[in-house]
Structures are given as C-alpha cells and as structure tokens.
Amino acid sequence: MKIFEALLLAMVAILASASSCLGADEEDCDEISTLTISGTGDATADADSVTIVLGVQTRNESAAGAVADNARMMADSIEALKAAGVPEEEIKTSRFSIYPTRDWIDGKLSDKVVFEVSNQVTFTLDLSDEVDVGEVLDAAVSAGTNSVESVTFDLRDPTSVQEEALEDAVVDAMGKAEVISEAAGVTLGRILSISEGGASTVPMAESRIYFAADVATTTPIVPGDVEVTATVIITYEIEN
C-alpha cells in the first residue's frame, strides 16, 4: 500500500513539473521534469546514559504538615542518592506542588480536606561509570522516595548513530526512486538536490521495573536500545 501511494505521489510530481511548459514556446521554457522522493532510515545503539525522575508524595490534613513530612523524606532521599553515587550537581528539582483533595467515601465526596504535596527530582547517570541503576533506586526508596515517574535510557552523543540512520535513509530514497521511475517508464537523470528531512532520537522508557521483594535483593533494571530515525528528500532530473 505504501509503494502504491508513493507511486501515485511521484506520478503527480512528474506530471506537474512536465505540464508547466505546456502551451509555452520551447525557447521560453527552462523547466525540467523532476522526481522528488523521500526516504527514511533508522539505527539503534546500546544506551549509555539514563535519566531518572523520582519523588516523594505526602498527605496531611495540614498543608504545613504535608510540606514538613515531604521535606524530611526528600532530604533523606537526596542524601541516599548521593551516597549511592549520584553526583550532587546532577540532582535537580523538576516539580513541586501543593494541592487540596477530598476523598470519595461510600460514593460521596468527603467534607474533609487533605493536602497532597509532591516533590520530584531529575538526574542523569553515565552508564559507562558502571553504576547500578537498581541499587540507586532501592537506596532512594529505602530513604523515603515513594514515586518513580520515569527511567529513560538515552545516548550521550547520538552523532554516529544519526549518521548511520541518514545513510540508511539515502539508500531507501534511491531504491524508491528506481522503483517509481521504472513503473512510470522514465529514466532518472542527475540528482538535483538532497536535503535532510530531520533526524530524531527515540529514548527507550524503561517499563521493566520490579522493586525488590526484600532488602537483600536489588531491583533489576534492564537497559534497552536507543533508536534513531532519519529522513532525507532527494530530487532527480527526469531525462525522458
């Protein structure tokens, strides 16, 4: 289906470029027939960094009480993170909120107001330092962390993987151009232009997080691959 759609688009592009000279004097027509095609490519690599967002959530009938409880637990969590090998300068507050809530009891909204406080920090670890992500999480949880928002694996420098994806995209575009030109009964000429449509890194969010059932076992965290996708656009001259 994708090839069929690409063929249709290419035929439209060819006809449009060719028809621009219809009705004009030959000497006044500088237009040439062209074929523009896009290609996509991808490449993967082992993640070498991980960004973790975790935090502390507390509830109390007093806003001040909820804040005080949260501050104590977060301070203990940060100390535990530093003791587990997380550089202090890497730990940044990414969210802090206080809001009143009311619970539903027997299908009715309670009149009692309870304040919820949420405090989150974000930090990035270099996996080449042989840090155990599971041990870091366990240390934070043992100290008071009760919320892990995300564990995302990524690449510190995706340049080489992006280049590989771009090469794959060029091969894909040239292959499509051959198929389309053959189906259209035309001959490809020189390449008039090549442009990069963009490259993007797709971090892999870690979904396999299993907190240890006992303190003697480390929570297993399994790093995944990181995928990089790229797009290029190539315009060919049509010789006939």
Buried (B, 14 or more C-beta within 10 A) or exposed (E): EEEEEBBEBBBEBBEEBBEBBEEEEEEEEEEBBBBBBBBBBBBBBEBBBBBBBBBBBBBBEEBEBBBBBBBEBBEBBBBBBBEBBBEEEBBEEBEBEBEEEEEEEEEEEEEEEBBBBBBBBBBBBEBEEEBBBBBBBBBBBEBBBEEBBBBBBBBEEBEEBBBBBBBBBBEBBBEBBEBBBEBBEBEBBEEEEEEEBEBEBEBBEBEEBEEBEEEEEBBEBEBBEBBBBBBBBBBBBBEE
